Amino acid sequence: MWLNDLKVALVLQDIKKMEQLLDNIPTLENLEDIKQAKLLIDQMLEVVTQKKEQTTLSMKKIRKNLDFLNATAAQKKHKLDIFS
């Protein structure tokens, strides 16, 4: 059951579900189940790494756009600005 849930979480790339499953790893007694769990966990690591890279790229784009908008925004004039 746990391995099936892990497979579903991996296919759906459901990070929260993966985390929950990893927090509650059952005792696996069958060598085949242990090998399968290791393979799935390795694949999960790849998914999480990819999502992290995507998030980092998105954050950089957002920061770049914010910096551009801030640079092109009209400068506010202060009431006491005598040099304008």
Secondary structure, 3 states (H helix, E strand, C coil): CHHHHHHHHHHHCCHHHHHHHHHCCCCCCCHHHHHHHHHHHHHHHHHHHHHHHHHHHHHHHHHHHHHHHHHHCCCCCCCCCCCC
